[in-house]
Amino acid sequence: MLIREGLRAELGGVRRDQWRRLLAQCDVYRGQTPPAEHPTASITYLGPAAANLALAYRLSGQRGYLDEAWRWISAAISFPHWGKANLPDHDLDAGWLLQGLGLAYDWLGDALAPDQRRALHDKLALQGERLFDYAVKTEGTWWSSAHWQNHNWICYAGLATAGYALDRPLWTDQARANFDSVVDVLPADGSDAEGVAYWRYGVPWIAYYLDLLRDAEGIDWFDLCAFLRNTFHYRLHQSTPGLGEHVDHGDCHNRRTGHSVALYYKVAGEYGIGEAQWLADIVDSRLRWQEVHADGIRPGLPAEAFLELLWYEPSIVGTPPTSTTAYFPDLGLVAARTGWDEDASMVSVKAAPGGGHAAWEAAHKQGAVLSAGHHHPDAGSFVFASQGAFLAIDVGYSREKRAAQHNLLLVDDQGFAGEGGYDVYRGAPYERRAWMRDVLISDGWVQATAVIGAMYDPALGVRRLERTFVFTPKGRLVIRDECVAEVGREWTFLLQADWPIAVNDRTAVLQSGLAQAWVSLLSPADARVSTGITSLEANPTASTPSLMIKKRMHTLRVSTDRCAAATFLTAIEPVGALAAGHPTATQLGDGLGVAFDDETVLFGPYDGQCPPATYSVVTS
C-alpha cells in the first residue's frame, strides 16, 4: 500500500532530506523501550512507530529495521485491549494502531517469521472486528456518524487500513461509505470548527484515507473533496505573522502545535498549491524544532516521517502567499493582516453556529450527529496579534467553556445560553446561531459584522447584539458593539491578554515582550473600567494527568449601568513597546466614527473634515 514504483531510487536524490528524517526517527525508536504493560496514557504512538520502522526496512532492506519494527509491534499486539482510559478498543488508540500496524503488515510481508506474521494478523483481525462492530452498533450516536470531527476520520481510516491489509471488504466498504459522506458534508471553504490544533491532528487522516482508497481501489476522490482542496488556506490564514504560532480559536492546547509538513506536502502535490510547499519549507528550515518541543497533541510531527517521505512532491515549487486577507463563510471566520513578516499586525474574528453553518444545518434538518465539543461559545470573539506577539488573546483549550473566557460581551454578567460544559451546543435549538454579515475587503480595509444576539439566554431579552469590526491598512482595529435589550441590562465588554493590562482613565495598554497596543475606550463615556484575572485548568485527556493545561488571563472589563441600549466604541492601535505619548484615536460625533492621525473609520454621516484615508462602514 502507498509505496509507488521508483521511490527507492529517489532516496539519495530528491527525497534525500525526507529519507534522512525517517531514519533519524527510527533511531529515536531504537533508543526507546516500548511499554511491557498497557499504560494508562494513550498508546497511539505505537502505530506510527511500527509504520516508520516498517517503511525504513522496506526501502533499505536492513535487518535492523525489521527487528526494531517487530520489537514495537510485539509490544502493541501483546496488550489485550487497545486503549485504557477512554473507550478501549473503540476509539483513537484503536484507530492509530490499526493504521500503523496494518501498514507494517503490508510493508513487511513475508520478511516476518511465519509465527510473527500470524500473530500480527490475528491481532489486527481481532481489533478490527471490535472497532467495526462498535462503529455499526453506534451509528447515529457517536463518532461513527460525526462526519465533521477527528475521531470519525481517524477510526475509519485505521479500520480501512487493516481492512485492505487483511482483505476484509466489510470493513473497507463501511469506511468508504463513511468517507463518501465526509467528502460531501465538510465545508467547501476548508475551515475547521475544531480549531487549528485538532485540524493538525485530524485532517491528515482525510488525505491519508483518500490516498489509501486510490491506491487500493483506484477510486480518486481528491478532486471531489473541496474541503481538502481549500483547507490549507484556512490553516495558512490562522498563522500569526512570522508563522511560528497560530490563532487558537477552538480547543487548542497551545499556540505552537499546528503544523503538519506531511499534509502540506500532500495538498501541494495533489492541488498544485505552491504556498503549501513554501510553508513546509519554512517549517523544515526554522520551525520544526519548536513544533516538536511544544508537542501539544501527540504523537506529533516526528511520527509523520513516513508520510512526509511518501507525500513529498519535488516538482512543486514553493511560492509565498500574496493575499493578506481571507474569509471562510462556513465558520464566519475573517482573517486580515498587514503582511506576513513577524512585525506585522493581524486580526482573526469568527461568528458561526456550533460546528459551522453546514454542520449546524445538517444536525437540525437531517438529524446528523453534530459533536461540536471542540467549538467554543466564541461567536463574535477575536484575536489580535502584532509585532511578533499576541496582544488580545483567546483561551485555547477549555472543558468548561464560557463566553467570559473570550473577547466578548456579557449581559448582566451572563455569557451564552447553555455554556459551562464541554459541548455547549449539544441539544441547542436551531435558533441559537450566530453569523457574519457585511464582510467587505477593499484596498487594505476589512469590515465584518458578527450577529450574536441569539446566543444569549432568551430570558435576558436581547433584541440586538452586533459587533462590527474594521481593520485598517495600518493595522488598527476598530470595534463597534450595538447592544439592545427589552429592559435595562448591564453590558460588559471583555478583553483578554497574557500579561497585566495597565489602565489610565479611558486608555488601556496591552503589552507582551516588545509588542504594545493602545486600547482607546471611546464609548460609553461613563462606563466603569476594571481589570482582573480569569483562570482555568483543563486536561485534554483523562489518561494523562501531566498534560493538565493551566491558563491565567488578564481581563479588562468595561461595564455600563443598567440600560436598555448601549454602544461600545473601541480602538486598538499597535505601537512599539518603547513608544511614548498617547493614542491618536479620537471619537467623531456621537460615536459615529474613529479618527486616528492618518486613518478614519466612519459608522454613519459625519459633518467634520476627514483625511483622505477614510473608510465608511457599509451595512446591509
N, C-alpha and C positions, 0 to 999 in steps of 0.2 A: 504493500500500500504506500502510495505517495512518493516513492523513490523513482524518479524518471531516468530514462536512459541517458548516459553521458554525464551523470552527476559526479561520479568518482573522478573523471578526467579533469574536472574544474577545480578540484580541491587545492591544487597548487597554484591556481591562477586566479580567476575572477571571484572564486569563493574562498580564497585563502584566509581572509580575516574571519569569516563565519566558521570555517573548519577549525581554526585555532581556538576560537571561543568555545566551540563544542568540546574540544579536547581539554581545555582548561576546566570546564565544568565537570568533566569526567574525573579529572584529577581531584577536584573537591570531593566528589563521592568516594574516591579511593581513600581519602583521609578521614572518612566518617564511618560510624558504625550504625547500621540500621537497628531499630529497637527490637529486642528479643520478645517483648510482650507489647500488646497494643496499648499505647499511651492514652491518657485522657484527651490530650491535644489532637488536633487534626493530623491525619496521615496522608493528606493529598499529595505531599511532596514525593511520596514513593512512586507515584505514577510517572511523572516526568523523569525521575532518576532512572527508571527502567528504560524509558524511551530514549533518553540521551545516550546511555551506555550501549543499548542495542544498536542504535544507528552508528555509533563510533565503530563497533565491531563489524557491522555490515559493510561499511565503506573502507575500513582498513584491513580487516581480516586478522587483526592482532588478538591473540588468545586472551590476553589480559583483560580486554574489554568484555569479552564473553564471560569470563569468570566473575568480574565485578558485576555485570548485569545479573547473573544468577544469584549473587550474594544479596542483592537488593530484592530481586523477585522472590527468592525463597523466604525472605522475611515477610513480605506482603502476603504471600499465599499461606503462611503459617497461622495467620490470625483467623479465628472462627468467623469473625464479622469484620466488615469494613465500615468504620465509624463507631464511635463510642458515646460521645456526649449528646449527639442530636441525630435522630432517625438512623440508627445503624442499618447499613445495607441499602438504605433508601434515599440517600441524599448525596451531597457533594463528594464525600470521601469515595463513595462507590463510583461516581461518575469519573472522577480523576483517575482512579486506579484501573477502571475498565479501559479507559483510553490508553494510558501508558503501558499497561501490561498486555493489552490487545495488540498494540503496535509491536511490542517486543516479541510476542508470539509469532507474528507475521515476519518480522525482520530477521529474527534469529533462526527460524525454521529448523531444519534438521541438525544445525550446529549444536543444539541442546541434546543432551543424552536422552534416550527414549523415556526413562523414568521422570526426568525433569520436564520434558515436553508434555507428558501425560499429566503430571501434577499441575502444571500451569493451565493446561486445557481444562481440567476438571474444576479448578477454582474459578476460572473465567466463566465456565458454564453455570456454576452454582450462583455466583454473584450476579451474573447477567440475568438469570432467571428470577432471582429475588427482585432486582430492580425493575424488570419488565412487569412482573406480577403487580408490584406496587403502583407502577405508572398506570396500568389498566384499571386497577381497583380504585384509584383516587381521581380518575378523570372527572373534571368539573369541580374539583375542590382545591387541590394544591398544585405543586409545580408542574405536574403533567399537563395542565391546561393553562398555566400562567405564561403565555407566549411572550410577554414583554420583559421577562426578568432572567437573571443569570442562572438560577437553579435549573430552570427548564432547559436552557441551551447546553449546560454542562452535562446534566444527567443523560439527556437524549443523545448527545454526541458521543459520550462514553459508551452508551448502550449500542450505538451503531457501530463503533469501532470493534467491540467484541463480537457483534453480530456478523460483521464481514469476516473477521478472523476465523470464526468457528462455523461459518455458513449457517447462520440462524435467521432465515428470512422473516420470521415473525417479529424479531427484534428490529431488523433493518426497515421493514415495512412500517412498523409503528413509529420509528424515528423519522422516516421520510414523510409520513403523514403529518407529524408534528411540525417539522420544519417547512413543509408546504404552507402551513398556517402562519408560521413565524414570518416567512418572506412576505406574505400578503398583508399582515396586520401591523408590522413595525412601521413607524412613521417614515415617510419618504424623505423627510428633511435630514434624517440621520441623528436626530437628537435623542438623548437617553435620560429619562426621568430619574434613574438611579444615581446619576452623578458620575463624574469623571473616574473616581476610584473603582466603582463597580463596572463602568464602561471598560476600563482597562482589564478587569478581572473576567468579564463575561463575554464581551463582543468578539474576542479572538476565537471563541468556540463556534460562533456562527460561521466565520470564514473557514475554520477548520472543517466543519461539517460539510459545507458546500464543496470544499476541495476533496474531501473523502467521497462524497456522493459522485462527483465527476470521475474520480479515479476508479471507483468500484462499479458504477453502473453506466458511466458515460452520459449522465444527465447533468447539464450545465445550467445552474440557476444563478450564476453570478450576475448576468445581465438583467435578470428579473428582480434582483434584490436592490431596490432603490435605496433602502436604508444603508446597506453596506457600501454602496457607491458614494453616498454623501456623508457618512458618519465621521470620516476623518476630518472634515471641515468643522464639524461640531467640536471635536477634540482640539483642533488647532486653535479655534477662537475662544476656547476656555483656557488656553495657556496665557499666563501672565507675560508681559513684556520681558524679554530675556529667556523665556521658555522653560526656566528651571522649575517653576511652580505652576499650579493650576487653580482656577476658581473652584471653591469647594461647595457649590450648591449640592444639596442632597447628602447622602451618607458617605462622606469622605473621611477616611481615617486620618489623613494628614493632607498637606498640600503638595507633597513631593512624590507620591506613588501614583503616577498617572500615565507613564509612557509604556508602550509595547512596541519595541522595534520590529518584532515579528509581524505584527499586524500592519505597521506602516509599510513594511516590505510587501506584504500581500496586496493591500489595496493599491499600492504604487504599481505593482506588476499587472494586476487584473484590470485596472481602470486608467492606467497611464497618468497617475497623479504625481507630478514631479514634486509638489510640496511635501508629500508623504515621504518620498525618498530623501528630501532635504532635511526633514525633521529627524528621520532615522539617523542620518549622518551627524546631525547636531548632538543627538543623544550619545552616539558612539564616541564622538570626539571629546565631549566635555561634561555630559550629564549622567552617563551611565553609573558612575561611582555613587552619586547621591541617590539615584533611584534604588540602587542595591542597598545602600546604607539605610535609607528610610524604611524599606521593606514593610510597608503598611498592610499590604494584602499578600499573603503567602499562597503558593510557593514563590511568586515574584519573578522578576525579569530574568535572572540566571537560568531558571528552569525552562525557559523558552528557547534555549540554544538550538535544539533540534529543529524547531520551526523556523528560526532565523536562517539556518542553513538551507532548509528546503524551500523557503519562500522568497529568498533574495532574488531579485531580477536585475542583473547587472546592466541591462540595456536602458533602464530608466535613469534619466539624468535628473539630479536634484535641482529644483528651482525654488527660490524663496517666494513667499507669498507677496502678493501685491495689494490685496484688499485689506483694509483695516476695519471693516465693519461686516457684521453678519446678522441675519435674522432667521430664527428657526421657529416657524409658526406653531408647530405641534406643541412645543414646550413653552411657547410665548417668550422665547429667550432672545434678547437683544444684546449683542456684544460689540463694543466700539473701543478704539484705541487711537492714540496719536501716532503710533508707529510700532515697530517690532523690536526696537532696541530696548535695553534694560531700563533706561531712564524715562521711557515713555509712560503716559498715563492711560488707564483703561477703566471701563465700567462694564459690568455684566448684570443685567436685570431680567427677571423672569416673572411670568404670570400665566398659570395654566391650572386646570383641574388636576386632581390626583392621577399620576401616571401619564399626563399629557392628554391632549384632546382625543386622539384616536383610541387610546385605551379606555378613557372615560366613556366615550360614546358606545364602544363595544360592550363594556361592562354593564351599562344601563339599558341598552337596547337589544343586545344579543345574549345577555346573561354570561358573558365571558368572565374568567377569573382575573380580577384586577391585580391583586397582590402588590400594592404600591408602598410597601413598608419602608423603602429607602427614599421616598419622596417626602420632603418636609412640609409643614404648614408655612410656606415661604412665598406665596404668591404676592408679588409687589416688592419683594426684598431685592437688595442689590449688593454688589461687592465693588469696591473701588481700590485700585492699586496704582502706585506712581513711584517713580524713582527707585525701582527695584524692591519695593516693599508693599505689603498690604496695609491700607490705612482704614478703610471701612470693611469689616470682615464678616464672614459667615461662621456659623457654629461648627460646621463639619458633621461628624458622626454624633448621633443622639438617639437614645432609645425612648426617652420621654420627650417627644417632640412638641415644641411650643413656639408660637409666633414671637414671644418675648425673647427668644434666643437669636432673633434675626433683626435686620434693619427694617423694622416695620412700624405699624401703628397699633396701639391698644385702645379699646373703647371701654371706659370705666375699669381700666386695668385688666381687661379680658382680651385674650387673643382669639384665634379661630375656633369655631364650633368643633367639638369632637377631639380637640387636641389633648395632649398629655400622655399618650400611649405610643406604641411603636408604629402601628399602621393607623394613622389618623384619618385615613379616607375609607376605611372598611365600613360598609353599611351606610355611608353618607348619601343623602338624597341627590338626585341628578342636579337639582337647582344650586347645590353648593359648589359652584365652579367659578373660577376666575378666568380672565382672558386679557390679551394685549390688543389694543387697537391704536389707530393713528400712528403706525410705525412709518416714519419718513426718514430717508437718508439722502442728504443733498449737500454737496460741496464741503464735506467735513463736518456738517451738523447732523446730529442724530436725535430724533424725537420718538418717544413711545409713551403710551398711557396704559397703565395697569388698572383694570377694573376689578376691584376686590371686595366690594361691599357684601356680596352674598356669602363670603367665607365666615362671617361673624354670626354668633347666635341670633336667630330671628327675634328673640326676646329683647335684644338691645335696640331694635327698631332702626337699624342703619338703613337709611334710604339711598345714600350715595357715599361711596368712598373710592376716589380715583386718584392715582398718583401719576403725574406727568413728569417725565424725565427728559431733560435736554442736555446733551453732551456737546461741547463746543469744539471747534478745530484746535483750540489751545489747551484742551484737556480739562476744562472746568465742567462741573456738573451742577445743574440747577434742578431742584425738585419742587414741584407744587402739589400739595395734598389738599384735595377738596373733600371736606367731611360734613355730612348732613345726616341728622337723625330725627326721629319723630318727636323726641323730647330732649331736654338738656342732658348731655353726657360730658364726661371728662375725656378729652382726646389727648393721647400721648404719643409723641414722635420718639422713636428709639434709634440710636446709632451705636454700633458695637465696634470696639477696637482692641488690638492686642495689648496696648500699653495705656497707662493712665492718660486721661483726657483733661487738659487744662482749660478752664473756662474763665473768661474775663468779660463780664456783662453779657453782651449778645454775640460773643465770639468764642468758639471752641477751637482748640488746636489739637490736631491729630499728629502724632509723631511715631516713627518707627525707624530706628537707626538714622541714616542720612536723609530719610524721607520726611516730608512735613506737608500738611494741608491746613489751610484756614477754613473753618466752617462758620459761615455767617447765618445766624438765626434771625432772619429778617421779619418774619411774621409767624404767629401773632406777637405784637409788641409787648403784651402784658403776660405772656406765658411764663411759667415757672421753669427754671433750668436747674438740673441737679445731675450728679454723677454717682455711680455705684458699681458694684461688682455682680456679674452674672456667672455663676459657677455650675458645673455639672460634671458627672462621671458617667461613662458608658463603656461597656465591654461588647465589642462586635461578636464575640463568640464565648459561650459559656465553657467551652473546653479548655480555654487558656486564660486563667485569671491575670497573668502577667501582661496581657495585651490591653488592660484597662486604660482607657483614654480619659485624661483629666483636662478640663478646659476652664480657664479663668479669663473671662472677657470683661473689659472695662466698658461700662454702658453710660451713654449720655441720654438723659430723659428730658424732654421738653413737653410740659403739660399745661393744658388750659384749665380754667374754671369750667364749671358745668355750663354748656351752651348747646343749642340745637345745631349750630353750624359753625365751622371753623375752617380757616385756610392757613396751612403752613407753607411758608416760602423759605427755602433753604438753599444756600450756595456753597459748594465745596471747591476750593481754589488751591491746587497743588503748588507748593513753592519749595525751594531748597531748605534743608534743615537749618542753615545759618542765616536764612533770610530775616531781615529785621523789618519793622514797620507794621502795617495793619492791612487787613483785607481791603481789596479795591471794590468789592461787591457792595452795591447800594440798591435799595428798593426804589422802583419807579412807581409813582402814583400810589393807589391803594392796593398794593400787591399785584399790580398789573405787569410787572417785569423786574428784571435784574440787570443793572449796568455794571460791567467791570471797567477797567481802564481802557480796554480796546475791544470789547465784545459786549453785545447787548442781547438779551432774550426778552421778548415781549409775549405776554399771555392775552393781550387784548389791546384795544386802542389806547394810544398814549399821545398827548399833545406836545410833549417836550421834544427837544432836539436829540437825535440819536446818531452815534457814529456810524460810519459805513458798514461795519461788520455787525449787522443786526439780523436776528432771526425771529420771525413771527410764528408762534405756535399755531398749527393748523389742527382743528378738531372737527370730527365728523358729527 
